[in-house]
Amino acid sequence: MEIIWGPERGPVEVADLPRHYPWPERDGAAYVRAMMVSTLDGAAAGADGLSGSITGDADGEVFVAVRRFADAVLVGGGTLKSEEYGPLRSTPEDAAAREAAGQAPAPVIAVVSGSLDLPLGEDGFTGSAQRPLVFTTADPDPERLAALRERCEVVQADGDTVEVSWVIDRLVERGLWRIVCEGGPTLLRDAAAQGRLDEADLTFSPLLVGTASTPETQLLTDPRSFRLEQVLAADDFLMTRYLRRDPA
Ligand SMILES: NC(=O)c1ccc[n+]([C@@H]2O[C@H](COP(=O)([O-])OP(=O)(O)OC[C@H]3O[C@@H](n4cnc5c(N)ncnc54)[C@H](OP(=O)(O)O)[C@@H]3O)[C@@H](O)[C@H]2O)c1
């Protein structure tokens, strides 16, 4: 793996990746990173409807490195279900480093879901080291709400929708300001529309697959502009870091 563009060019060891994805101090505000992989023709999923078929080893290493020192991993219900999220845990070394830095020993998984139709098995997201947070509407399905409350903390919005910007503010209130949003496209589109993305970590995978499996999202009325900070290359993949031009 090699950094081919950015302030510190040259070969990179996997163990050193977190240093190249720093979390800036925000003094009580959120820092939100979008983490996505895309094919050359802009698909977010391959023939199986998942990102696994378009990703690679190097991209996987970056994905893990970015999560390691995040406070919260934010995902939409669609992604949690389709990508079959497993438990979020830290190695003992990472847990110690996190605690020394004043963080919880592992990131919290935060899910946005109106349906609450989420998998509750032991080997899923509810087996995470930290109790998961689920953000939902004022009046969700009562049986699903009761079942979910046994394994997660559920936070309800006032109305029948869950604004991602409101979710981010609730995370910051809990001290969870280093946020990596792992998608899917719908949640990321809304985070961009609400002006809450500070960084876009986009991997370009050397594939052309068509976009039939990629969720359609609405056009942004106020498109966001990002500047290229860093490009890592490995195995014909490009792992880019884009920073928002007008940080909040
Ligand atoms: N290429 C990549 O890096 C990548 C990353 C992630 C996902 N993906 C792919 O993207 C697809 C899933 O993405 P997606 O865009 O369909 O889904 P998504 O963004 O993961 O989740 C959308 C879901 O989030 C919940 N949600 C979002 N906004 C809400 C609101 N305002 N109020 C209430 N609930 C809200 C709803 O969950 P409920 O349905 O539970 O109510 C909604 O169905 C899959 O094919 C996945 O494999 C690709």
The ligand as an ORCA input file, in Angstrom:
! r2SCAN-3c Opt
* xyz 0 1
  N     -20.563      0.469     -1.260
  C     -20.618      0.667      0.038
  O     -19.616      1.064      0.647
  C     -21.893      0.409      0.780
  C     -22.009      0.811      2.123
  C     -23.208      0.585      2.778
  C     -24.263     -0.008      2.098
  N     -24.117     -0.382      0.810
  C     -25.236     -1.007      0.075
  O     -26.283     -0.065      0.057
  C     -27.531     -0.746      0.188
  C     -28.270     -0.205      1.406
  O     -28.340      1.185      1.334
  P     -29.725      1.997      1.414
  O     -29.425      3.364      0.896
  O     -30.798      1.189      0.818
  O     -30.025      2.008      2.957
  P     -29.385      2.748      4.239
  O     -28.980      4.132      3.908
  O     -28.413      1.848      4.887
  O     -30.598      2.727      5.181
  C     -31.829      3.330      4.847
  C     -32.667      2.926      6.012
  O     -32.294      3.700      7.147
  C     -33.449      4.026      7.887
  N     -33.667      5.442      7.729
  C     -32.952      6.300      6.982
  N     -33.431      7.553      7.099
  C     -34.479      7.457      7.940
  C     -35.386      8.419      8.461
  N     -35.331      9.729      8.110
  N     -36.355      7.999      9.312
  C     -36.425      6.700      9.661
  N     -35.587      5.750      9.204
  C     -34.626      6.133      8.350
  C     -34.563      3.206      7.279
  O     -34.432      1.931      7.951
  P     -35.645      0.919      8.154
  O     -35.904      0.362      6.780
  O     -35.115     -0.082      9.131
  O     -36.779      1.725      8.651
  C     -34.138      3.127      5.828
  O     -34.742      2.064      5.143
  C     -27.207     -2.204      0.260
  O     -27.240     -2.717     -1.059
  C     -25.798     -2.209      0.788
  O     -25.121     -3.385      0.422
  C     -22.960     -0.172      0.124
*
